[in-house]
């Protein structure tokens, strides 16, 4: 599900106060990290992920891969932190139309 620009702005506002729930270190993107991201998205719908110790292009590729693997939308990238949104079965966030 792709979010619209209006919905993306709304989600950025909600994500602003959030702290990163998942931190990716030097080990990179492993299966256990992807499982933790999937679990966090199921419980929270909107999360932040911090990617440490990578070059800008590598961070971007890693954030894109997280979005692809988890089925989430990458709604925000600021430095080392990416914000992801994926609706869960019980909708916690009401998006504007």
Biopython code that builds the backbone (N, CA, C, O; Angstrom):
import numpy as np
from Bio.PDB.StructureBuilder import StructureBuilder

atoms = [
    (1, "UNK", "N", (0.835, -1.170, 0.000)),
    (1, "UNK", "CA", (0.000, 0.000, 0.000)),
    (1, "UNK", "C", (0.886, 1.242, 0.000)),
    (1, "UNK", "O", (1.683, 1.428, 0.919)),
    (2, "UNK", "N", (0.763, 2.061, -0.980)),
    (2, "UNK", "CA", (1.536, 3.295, -1.052)),
    (2, "UNK", "C", (0.739, 4.425, -0.397)),
    (2, "UNK", "O", (-0.457, 4.585, -0.641)),
    (3, "UNK", "N", (1.422, 5.195, 0.429)),
    (3, "UNK", "CA", (0.762, 6.316, 1.086)),
    (3, "UNK", "C", (0.854, 7.547, 0.188)),
    (3, "UNK", "O", (1.806, 7.708, -0.575)),
    (4, "UNK", "N", (-0.146, 8.405, 0.294)),
    (4, "UNK", "CA", (-0.160, 9.636, -0.491)),
    (4, "UNK", "C", (0.745, 10.671, 0.180)),
    (4, "UNK", "O", (1.221, 10.454, 1.295)),
    (5, "UNK", "N", (0.979, 11.792, -0.498)),
    (5, "UNK", "CA", (1.819, 12.841, 0.066)),
    (5, "UNK", "C", (1.209, 13.420, 1.333)),
    (5, "UNK", "O", (1.927, 13.717, 2.288)),
    (6, "UNK", "N", (-0.096, 13.580, 1.349)),
    (6, "UNK", "CA", (-0.782, 14.102, 2.528)),
    (6, "UNK", "C", (-0.621, 13.144, 3.708)),
    (6, "UNK", "O", (-0.364, 13.575, 4.832)),
    (7, "UNK", "N", (-0.772, 11.857, 3.453)),
    (7, "UNK", "CA", (-0.610, 10.860, 4.497)),
    (7, "UNK", "C", (0.844, 10.792, 4.970)),
    (7, "UNK", "O", (1.101, 10.609, 6.160)),
    (8, "UNK", "N", (1.790, 10.939, 4.046)),
    (8, "UNK", "CA", (3.206, 10.920, 4.387)),
    (8, "UNK", "C", (3.546, 12.087, 5.320)),
    (8, "UNK", "O", (4.288, 11.913, 6.287)),
    (9, "UNK", "N", (3.006, 13.275, 5.032)),
    (9, "UNK", "CA", (3.236, 14.436, 5.904)),
    (9, "UNK", "C", (2.658, 14.187, 7.301)),
    (9, "UNK", "O", (3.276, 14.529, 8.309)),
    (10, "UNK", "N", (1.479, 13.594, 7.343)),
    (10, "UNK", "CA", (0.846, 13.278, 8.623)),
    (10, "UNK", "C", (1.701, 12.286, 9.417)),
    (10, "UNK", "O", (1.905, 12.461, 10.619)),
    (11, "UNK", "N", (2.194, 11.256, 8.749)),
    (11, "UNK", "CA", (3.015, 10.239, 9.414)),
    (11, "UNK", "C", (4.348, 10.815, 9.877)),
    (11, "UNK", "O", (4.848, 10.433, 10.935)),
    (12, "UNK", "N", (4.931, 11.725, 9.104)),
    (12, "UNK", "CA", (6.174, 12.386, 9.528)),
    (12, "UNK", "C", (5.952, 13.151, 10.822)),
    (12, "UNK", "O", (6.806, 13.138, 11.709)),
    (13, "UNK", "N", (4.808, 13.818, 10.934)),
    (13, "UNK", "CA", (4.474, 14.540, 12.155)),
    (13, "UNK", "C", (4.339, 13.619, 13.348)),
    (13, "UNK", "O", (4.785, 13.949, 14.447)),
    (14, "UNK", "N", (3.723, 12.460, 13.136)),
    (14, "UNK", "CA", (3.586, 11.491, 14.224)),
    (14, "UNK", "C", (4.940, 10.884, 14.597)),
    (14, "UNK", "O", (5.206, 10.626, 15.771)),
    (15, "UNK", "N", (5.787, 10.658, 13.603)),
    (15, "UNK", "CA", (7.082, 10.011, 13.837)),
    (15, "UNK", "C", (8.091, 10.940, 14.491)),
    (15, "UNK", "O", (9.082, 10.478, 15.058)),
    (16, "UNK", "N", (7.852, 12.234, 14.420)),
    (16, "UNK", "CA", (8.818, 13.201, 14.924)),
    (16, "UNK", "C", (9.200, 12.942, 16.386)),
    (16, "UNK", "O", (10.373, 13.049, 16.742)),
    (17, "UNK", "N", (8.238, 12.608, 17.222)),
    (17, "UNK", "CA", (8.504, 12.423, 18.646)),
    (17, "UNK", "C", (8.950, 11.007, 19.000)),
    (17, "UNK", "O", (9.341, 10.758, 20.140)),
    (18, "UNK", "N", (8.901, 10.082, 18.054)),
    (18, "UNK", "CA", (9.274, 8.698, 18.338)),
    (18, "UNK", "C", (10.785, 8.540, 18.472)),
    (18, "UNK", "O", (11.559, 9.282, 17.866)),
    (19, "UNK", "N", (11.180, 7.579, 19.261)),
    (19, "UNK", "CA", (12.583, 7.180, 19.376)),
    (19, "UNK", "C", (12.775, 5.929, 18.518)),
    (19, "UNK", "O", (11.832, 5.160, 18.335)),
    (20, "UNK", "N", (13.982, 5.715, 17.990)),
    (20, "UNK", "CA", (14.217, 4.498, 17.200)),
    (20, "UNK", "C", (13.977, 3.237, 18.031)),
    (20, "UNK", "O", (14.455, 3.131, 19.161)),
    (21, "UNK", "N", (13.238, 2.286, 17.468)),
    (21, "UNK", "CA", (12.943, 1.043, 18.172)),
    (21, "UNK", "C", (13.941, -0.039, 17.815)),
    (21, "UNK", "O", (14.207, -0.931, 18.621)),
    (22, "UNK", "N", (14.498, 0.031, 16.615)),
    (22, "UNK", "CA", (15.463, -0.967, 16.161)),
    (22, "UNK", "C", (16.738, -0.233, 15.756)),
    (22, "UNK", "O", (16.694, 0.777, 15.054)),
    (23, "UNK", "N", (17.874, -0.759, 16.212)),
    (23, "UNK", "CA", (19.173, -0.183, 15.871)),
    (23, "UNK", "C", (19.965, -1.223, 15.087)),
    (23, "UNK", "O", (20.093, -2.369, 15.520)),
    (24, "UNK", "N", (20.492, -0.827, 13.943)),
    (24, "UNK", "CA", (21.280, -1.727, 13.115)),
    (24, "UNK", "C", (22.735, -1.301, 13.239)),
    (24, "UNK", "O", (23.082, -0.165, 12.915)),
    (25, "UNK", "N", (23.588, -2.209, 13.709)),
    (25, "UNK", "CA", (24.993, -1.908, 13.937)),
    (25, "UNK", "C", (25.879, -2.403, 12.812)),
    (25, "UNK", "O", (25.470, -2.453, 11.652)),
    (26, "UNK", "N", (27.104, -2.768, 13.173)),
    (26, "UNK", "CA", (28.099, -3.194, 12.194)),
    (26, "UNK", "C", (27.767, -4.529, 11.553)),
    (26, "UNK", "O", (28.266, -4.826, 10.467)),
    (27, "UNK", "N", (26.938, -5.344, 12.197)),
    (27, "UNK", "CA", (26.571, -6.649, 11.626)),
    (27, "UNK", "C", (25.691, -6.496, 10.401)),
    (27, "UNK", "O", (25.597, -7.412, 9.583)),
    (28, "UNK", "N", (25.050, -5.353, 10.268)),
    (28, "UNK", "CA", (24.205, -5.104, 9.106)),
    (28, "UNK", "C", (22.812, -5.664, 9.278)),
    (28, "UNK", "O", (22.348, -5.911, 10.391)),
    (29, "UNK", "N", (22.165, -5.854, 8.161)),
    (29, "UNK", "CA", (20.772, -6.298, 8.131)),
    (29, "UNK", "C", (20.727, -7.822, 8.125)),
    (29, "UNK", "O", (20.981, -8.448, 7.096)),
    (30, "UNK", "N", (20.408, -8.416, 9.261)),
    (30, "UNK", "CA", (20.343, -9.873, 9.379)),
    (30, "UNK", "C", (18.882, -10.304, 9.448)),
    (30, "UNK", "O", (17.979, -9.472, 9.534)),
    (31, "UNK", "N", (18.669, -11.601, 9.408)),
    (31, "UNK", "CA", (17.309, -12.149, 9.490)),
    (31, "UNK", "C", (16.655, -11.804, 10.826)),
    (31, "UNK", "O", (15.457, -11.524, 10.880)),
    (32, "UNK", "N", (17.443, -11.824, 11.904)),
    (32, "UNK", "CA", (16.867, -11.509, 13.215)),
    (32, "UNK", "C", (16.470, -10.032, 13.309)),
    (32, "UNK", "O", (15.472, -9.699, 13.949)),
    (33, "UNK", "N", (17.237, -9.155, 12.682)),
    (33, "UNK", "CA", (16.889, -7.729, 12.661)),
    (33, "UNK", "C", (15.609, -7.522, 11.853)),
    (33, "UNK", "O", (14.729, -6.769, 12.271)),
    (34, "UNK", "N", (15.500, -8.180, 10.710)),
    (34, "UNK", "CA", (14.282, -8.083, 9.905)),
    (34, "UNK", "C", (13.068, -8.619, 10.662)),
    (34, "UNK", "O", (11.974, -8.065, 10.556)),
    (35, "UNK", "N", (13.260, -9.697, 11.426)),
    (35, "UNK", "CA", (12.158, -10.252, 12.217)),
    (35, "UNK", "C", (11.738, -9.268, 13.301)),
    (35, "UNK", "O", (10.547, -9.118, 13.576)),
    (36, "UNK", "N", (12.708, -8.597, 13.920)),
    (36, "UNK", "CA", (12.390, -7.614, 14.958)),
    (36, "UNK", "C", (11.654, -6.410, 14.361)),
    (36, "UNK", "O", (10.722, -5.888, 14.973)),
    (37, "UNK", "N", (12.066, -5.972, 13.178)),
    (37, "UNK", "CA", (11.386, -4.869, 12.499)),
    (37, "UNK", "C", (9.951, -5.263, 12.168)),
    (37, "UNK", "O", (9.025, -4.478, 12.369)),
    (38, "UNK", "N", (9.771, -6.472, 11.663)),
    (38, "UNK", "CA", (8.431, -6.969, 11.333)),
    (38, "UNK", "C", (7.550, -7.016, 12.574)),
    (38, "UNK", "O", (6.382, -6.630, 12.523)),
    (39, "UNK", "N", (8.101, -7.484, 13.681)),
    (39, "UNK", "CA", (7.367, -7.550, 14.944)),
    (39, "UNK", "C", (6.994, -6.149, 15.432)),
    (39, "UNK", "O", (5.863, -5.924, 15.863)),
    (40, "UNK", "N", (7.936, -5.212, 15.368)),
    (40, "UNK", "CA", (7.685, -3.839, 15.812)),
    (40, "UNK", "C", (6.617, -3.172, 14.940)),
    (40, "UNK", "O", (5.758, -2.456, 15.455)),
    (41, "UNK", "N", (6.664, -3.401, 13.636)),
    (41, "UNK", "CA", (5.662, -2.819, 12.739)),
    (41, "UNK", "C", (4.273, -3.382, 13.024)),
    (41, "UNK", "O", (3.277, -2.664, 12.930)),
    (42, "UNK", "N", (4.204, -4.660, 13.370)),
    (42, "UNK", "CA", (2.908, -5.274, 13.667)),
    (42, "UNK", "C", (2.297, -4.675, 14.932)),
    (42, "UNK", "O", (1.078, -4.528, 15.023)),
    (43, "UNK", "N", (3.136, -4.330, 15.904)),
    (43, "UNK", "CA", (2.637, -3.794, 17.172)),
    (43, "UNK", "C", (2.419, -2.286, 17.145)),
    (43, "UNK", "O", (1.504, -1.789, 17.803)),
    (44, "UNK", "N", (3.242, -1.546, 16.397)),
    (44, "UNK", "CA", (3.200, -0.091, 16.460)),
    (44, "UNK", "C", (2.734, 0.592, 15.176)),
    (44, "UNK", "O", (2.281, 1.736, 15.226)),
    (45, "UNK", "N", (2.834, -0.071, 14.041)),
    (45, "UNK", "CA", (2.510, 0.466, 12.704)),
    (45, "UNK", "C", (3.516, 1.508, 12.216)),
    (45, "UNK", "O", (3.863, 1.505, 11.034)),
    (46, "UNK", "N", (3.987, 2.383, 13.071)),
    (46, "UNK", "CA", (4.923, 3.445, 12.694)),
    (46, "UNK", "C", (6.137, 3.343, 13.598)),
    (46, "UNK", "O", (6.023, 3.486, 14.815)),
    (47, "UNK", "N", (7.312, 3.094, 13.001)),
    (47, "UNK", "CA", (8.532, 2.945, 13.797)),
    (47, "UNK", "C", (9.679, 3.712, 13.150)),
    (47, "UNK", "O", (9.617, 4.110, 11.986)),
    (48, "UNK", "N", (10.718, 3.903, 13.939)),
    (48, "UNK", "CA", (11.960, 4.467, 13.431)),
    (48, "UNK", "C", (13.063, 3.422, 13.587)),
    (48, "UNK", "O", (13.096, 2.672, 14.563)),
    (49, "UNK", "N", (13.971, 3.389, 12.599)),
    (49, "UNK", "CA", (15.098, 2.472, 12.614)),
    (49, "UNK", "C", (16.368, 3.287, 12.441)),
    (49, "UNK", "O", (16.461, 4.117, 11.536)),
    (50, "UNK", "N", (17.358, 3.050, 13.319)),
    (50, "UNK", "CA", (18.642, 3.743, 13.218)),
    (50, "UNK", "C", (19.665, 2.810, 12.568)),
    (50, "UNK", "O", (19.839, 1.669, 12.997)),
    (51, "UNK", "N", (20.339, 3.310, 11.526)),
    (51, "UNK", "CA", (21.381, 2.564, 10.833)),
    (51, "UNK", "C", (22.707, 3.257, 11.130)),
    (51, "UNK", "O", (22.912, 4.404, 10.733)),
    (52, "UNK", "N", (23.603, 2.568, 11.824)),
    (52, "UNK", "CA", (24.867, 3.178, 12.225)),
    (52, "UNK", "C", (26.036, 2.673, 11.388)),
    (52, "UNK", "O", (26.017, 1.552, 10.879)),
    (53, "UNK", "N", (27.038, 3.508, 11.258)),
    (53, "UNK", "CA", (28.323, 3.103, 10.688)),
    (53, "UNK", "C", (28.336, 2.790, 9.211)),
    (53, "UNK", "O", (29.138, 1.960, 8.784)),
    (54, "UNK", "N", (27.497, 3.404, 8.415)),
    (54, "UNK", "CA", (27.458, 3.137, 6.981)),
    (54, "UNK", "C", (27.620, 4.441, 6.203)),
    (54, "UNK", "O", (27.370, 5.526, 6.727)),
    (55, "UNK", "N", (28.038, 4.320, 4.962)),
    (55, "UNK", "CA", (28.069, 5.468, 4.067)),
    (55, "UNK", "C", (26.640, 5.815, 3.654)),
    (55, "UNK", "O", (25.730, 4.999, 3.796)),
    (56, "UNK", "N", (26.454, 7.018, 3.150)),
    (56, "UNK", "CA", (25.109, 7.490, 2.791)),
    (56, "UNK", "C", (24.418, 6.562, 1.796)),
    (56, "UNK", "O", (23.250, 6.221, 1.982)),
    (57, "UNK", "N", (25.115, 6.154, 0.752)),
    (57, "UNK", "CA", (24.515, 5.271, -0.260)),
    (57, "UNK", "C", (24.167, 3.913, 0.339)),
    (57, "UNK", "O", (23.132, 3.333, 0.011)),
    (58, "UNK", "N", (25.035, 3.405, 1.220)),
    (58, "UNK", "CA", (24.769, 2.120, 1.864)),
    (58, "UNK", "C", (23.563, 2.205, 2.795)),
    (58, "UNK", "O", (22.751, 1.281, 2.849)),
    (59, "UNK", "N", (23.446, 3.321, 3.531)),
    (59, "UNK", "CA", (22.281, 3.510, 4.407)),
    (59, "UNK", "C", (20.999, 3.537, 3.593)),
    (59, "UNK", "O", (20.011, 2.896, 3.950)),
    (60, "UNK", "N", (21.024, 4.287, 2.493)),
    (60, "UNK", "CA", (19.836, 4.392, 1.637)),
    (60, "UNK", "C", (19.435, 3.017, 1.095)),
    (60, "UNK", "O", (18.256, 2.663, 1.088)),
    (61, "UNK", "N", (20.430, 2.249, 0.642)),
    (61, "UNK", "CA", (20.149, 0.905, 0.121)),
    (61, "UNK", "C", (19.596, 0.003, 1.215)),
    (61, "UNK", "O", (18.693, -0.794, 0.960)),
    (62, "UNK", "N", (20.130, 0.120, 2.436)),
    (62, "UNK", "CA", (19.660, -0.706, 3.539)),
    (62, "UNK", "C", (18.226, -0.329, 3.926)),
    (62, "UNK", "O", (17.404, -1.209, 4.178)),
    (63, "UNK", "N", (17.923, 0.966, 3.974)),
    (63, "UNK", "CA", (16.567, 1.398, 4.304)),
    (63, "UNK", "C", (15.574, 0.962, 3.230)),
    (63, "UNK", "O", (14.452, 0.566, 3.546)),
    (64, "UNK", "N", (15.982, 1.032, 1.958)),
    (64, "UNK", "CA", (15.121, 0.563, 0.867)),
    (64, "UNK", "C", (14.876, -0.937, 0.975)),
    (64, "UNK", "O", (13.767, -1.409, 0.723)),
    (65, "UNK", "N", (15.913, -1.687, 1.351)),
    (65, "UNK", "CA", (15.767, -3.141, 1.484)),
    (65, "UNK", "C", (14.829, -3.480, 2.648)),
    (65, "UNK", "O", (14.031, -4.412, 2.555)),
    (66, "UNK", "N", (14.929, -2.719, 3.744)),
    (66, "UNK", "CA", (14.025, -2.940, 4.874)),
    (66, "UNK", "C", (12.581, -2.725, 4.431)),
    (66, "UNK", "O", (11.699, -3.517, 4.760)),
    (67, "UNK", "N", (12.347, -1.647, 3.681)),
    (67, "UNK", "CA", (10.995, -1.359, 3.197)),
    (67, "UNK", "C", (10.489, -2.481, 2.296)),
    (67, "UNK", "O", (9.334, -2.893, 2.397)),
    (68, "UNK", "N", (11.349, -2.965, 1.424)),
    (68, "UNK", "CA", (10.966, -4.031, 0.498)),
    (68, "UNK", "C", (10.695, -5.341, 1.232)),
    (68, "UNK", "O", (9.689, -6.001, 0.974)),
    (69, "UNK", "N", (11.585, -5.717, 2.139)),
    (69, "UNK", "CA", (11.456, -6.994, 2.851)),
    (69, "UNK", "C", (10.269, -7.004, 3.818)),
    (69, "UNK", "O", (9.611, -8.031, 3.987)),
    (70, "UNK", "N", (10.000, -5.868, 4.447)),
    (70, "UNK", "CA", (8.939, -5.823, 5.447)),
    (70, "UNK", "C", (7.577, -5.455, 4.866)),
    (70, "UNK", "O", (6.554, -5.622, 5.530)),
    (71, "UNK", "N", (7.557, -4.958, 3.638)),
    (71, "UNK", "CA", (6.304, -4.531, 3.041)),
    (71, "UNK", "C", (5.812, -3.207, 3.598)),
    (71, "UNK", "O", (4.624, -2.896, 3.522)),
    (72, "UNK", "N", (6.732, -2.425, 4.160)),
    (72, "UNK", "CA", (6.383, -1.137, 4.764)),
    (72, "UNK", "C", (6.740, 0.001, 3.814)),
    (72, "UNK", "O", (7.515, -0.169, 2.873)),
    (73, "UNK", "N", (6.157, 1.161, 4.084)),
    (73, "UNK", "CA", (6.483, 2.372, 3.331)),
    (73, "UNK", "C", (7.534, 3.145, 4.102)),
    (73, "UNK", "O", (7.400, 3.364, 5.305)),
    (74, "UNK", "N", (8.578, 3.557, 3.407)),
    (74, "UNK", "CA", (9.596, 4.424, 3.993)),
    (74, "UNK", "C", (9.054, 5.841, 3.911)),
    (74, "UNK", "O", (8.996, 6.423, 2.828)),
    (75, "UNK", "N", (8.656, 6.400, 5.050)),
    (75, "UNK", "CA", (7.987, 7.702, 5.039)),
    (75, "UNK", "C", (8.927, 8.852, 5.350)),
    (75, "UNK", "O", (8.607, 10.006, 5.064)),
    (76, "UNK", "N", (10.102, 8.551, 5.944)),
    (76, "UNK", "CA", (10.978, 9.636, 6.354)),
    (76, "UNK", "C", (12.405, 9.122, 6.490)),
    (76, "UNK", "O", (12.638, 8.033, 7.014)),
    (77, "UNK", "N", (13.360, 9.921, 6.010)),
    (77, "UNK", "CA", (14.776, 9.637, 6.225)),
    (77, "UNK", "C", (15.438, 10.922, 6.678)),
    (77, "UNK", "O", (15.436, 11.927, 5.967)),
    (78, "UNK", "N", (16.005, 10.873, 7.871)),
    (78, "UNK", "CA", (16.762, 12.001, 8.390)),
    (78, "UNK", "C", (18.079, 11.445, 8.908)),
    (78, "UNK", "O", (18.109, 10.776, 9.940)),
    (79, "UNK", "N", (19.163, 11.718, 8.202)),
    (79, "UNK", "CA", (20.474, 11.243, 8.618)),
    (79, "UNK", "C", (20.542, 9.733, 8.668)),
    (79, "UNK", "O", (20.385, 9.056, 7.652)),
    (80, "UNK", "N", (20.780, 9.206, 9.873)),
    (80, "UNK", "CA", (20.919, 7.766, 10.065)),
    (80, "UNK", "C", (19.605, 7.086, 10.434)),
    (80, "UNK", "O", (19.590, 5.884, 10.696)),
    (81, "UNK", "N", (18.506, 7.829, 10.458)),
    (81, "UNK", "CA", (17.240, 7.289, 10.946)),
    (81, "UNK", "C", (16.188, 7.276, 9.834)),
    (81, "UNK", "O", (15.997, 8.266, 9.128)),
    (82, "UNK", "N", (15.517, 6.142, 9.698)),
    (82, "UNK", "CA", (14.432, 6.001, 8.731)),
    (82, "UNK", "C", (13.128, 5.691, 9.450)),
    (82, "UNK", "O", (13.109, 4.927, 10.414)),
    (83, "UNK", "N", (12.039, 6.289, 8.976)),
    (83, "UNK", "CA", (10.725, 6.034, 9.548)),
    (83, "UNK", "C", (9.922, 5.142, 8.610)),
    (83, "UNK", "O", (9.858, 5.391, 7.406)),
    (84, "UNK", "N", (9.315, 4.105, 9.166)),
    (84, "UNK", "CA", (8.565, 3.131, 8.371)),
    (84, "UNK", "C", (7.132, 3.029, 8.878)),
    (84, "UNK", "O", (6.869, 3.107, 10.078)),
    (85, "UNK", "N", (6.200, 2.851, 7.919)),
    (85, "UNK", "CA", (4.791, 2.673, 8.259)),
    (85, "UNK", "C", (4.248, 1.463, 7.515)),
    (85, "UNK", "O", (4.458, 1.299, 6.314)),
    (86, "UNK", "N", (3.544, 0.621, 8.263)),
    (86, "UNK", "CA", (2.811, -0.507, 7.676)),
    (86, "UNK", "C", (1.572, -0.729, 8.519)),
    (86, "UNK", "O", (1.682, -0.970, 9.721)),
    (87, "UNK", "N", (0.387, -0.654, 7.911)),
    (87, "UNK", "CA", (-0.833, -0.867, 8.701)),
    (87, "UNK", "C", (-0.887, -2.296, 9.231)),
    (87, "UNK", "O", (-0.502, -3.244, 8.547)),
    (88, "UNK", "N", (-1.371, -2.431, 10.461)),
    (88, "UNK", "CA", (-1.520, -3.756, 11.054)),
    (88, "UNK", "C", (-2.974, -4.208, 10.897)),
    (88, "UNK", "O", (-3.808, -3.488, 10.347)),
    (89, "UNK", "N", (-3.253, -5.399, 11.386)),
    (89, "UNK", "CA", (-4.610, -5.926, 11.272)),
    (89, "UNK", "C", (-5.598, -5.074, 12.065)),
    (89, "UNK", "O", (-6.719, -4.830, 11.618)),
    (90, "UNK", "N", (-5.169, -4.622, 13.258)),
    (90, "UNK", "CA", (-5.981, -3.692, 14.054)),
    (90, "UNK", "C", (-5.419, -2.300, 13.798)),
    (90, "UNK", "O", (-4.345, -1.964, 14.298)),
    (91, "UNK", "N", (-6.119, -1.503, 13.043)),
    (91, "UNK", "CA", (-5.619, -0.180, 12.665)),
    (91, "UNK", "C", (-5.461, 0.700, 13.908)),
    (91, "UNK", "O", (-6.437, 0.996, 14.597)),
    (92, "UNK", "N", (-4.233, 1.110, 14.183)),
    (92, "UNK", "CA", (-3.948, 1.974, 15.318)),
    (92, "UNK", "C", (-3.902, 3.439, 14.902)),
    (92, "UNK", "O", (-4.217, 4.330, 15.691)),
    (93, "UNK", "N", (-3.507, 3.678, 13.659)),
    (93, "UNK", "CA", (-3.355, 5.040, 13.149)),
    (93, "UNK", "C", (-4.396, 5.270, 12.070)),
    (93, "UNK", "O", (-4.469, 4.522, 11.096)),
    (94, "UNK", "N", (-5.198, 6.303, 12.247)),
    (94, "UNK", "CA", (-6.177, 6.691, 11.223)),
    (94, "UNK", "C", (-5.513, 7.706, 10.288)),
    (94, "UNK", "O", (-5.203, 8.826, 10.693)),
    (95, "UNK", "N", (-5.305, 7.307, 9.057)),
    (95, "UNK", "CA", (-4.687, 8.188, 8.078)),
    (95, "UNK", "C", (-5.708, 9.132, 7.456)),
    (95, "UNK", "O", (-6.855, 8.743, 7.235)),
    (96, "UNK", "N", (-5.307, 10.362, 7.173)),
    (96, "UNK", "CA", (-6.219, 11.268, 6.458)),
    (96, "UNK", "C", (-6.406, 10.791, 5.021)),
    (96, "UNK", "O", (-5.531, 10.128, 4.465)),
    (97, "UNK", "N", (-7.513, 11.118, 4.438)),
    (97, "UNK", "CA", (-7.792, 10.682, 3.053)),
    (97, "UNK", "C", (-7.200, 11.625, 2.058)),
    (97, "UNK", "O", (-7.336, 11.416, 0.852)),
]
sb = StructureBuilder()
sb.init_structure("model")
sb.init_model(0)
sb.init_chain("A")
sb.init_seg("    ")
for serial, (resi, resn, name, xyz) in enumerate(atoms, 1):
    if name == "N":
        sb.init_residue(resn, " ", resi, " ")
    sb.init_atom(name, np.array(xyz, "f"), 0.0, 1.0, " ", f" {name:<3s}", serial, name[0])
structure = sb.get_structure()
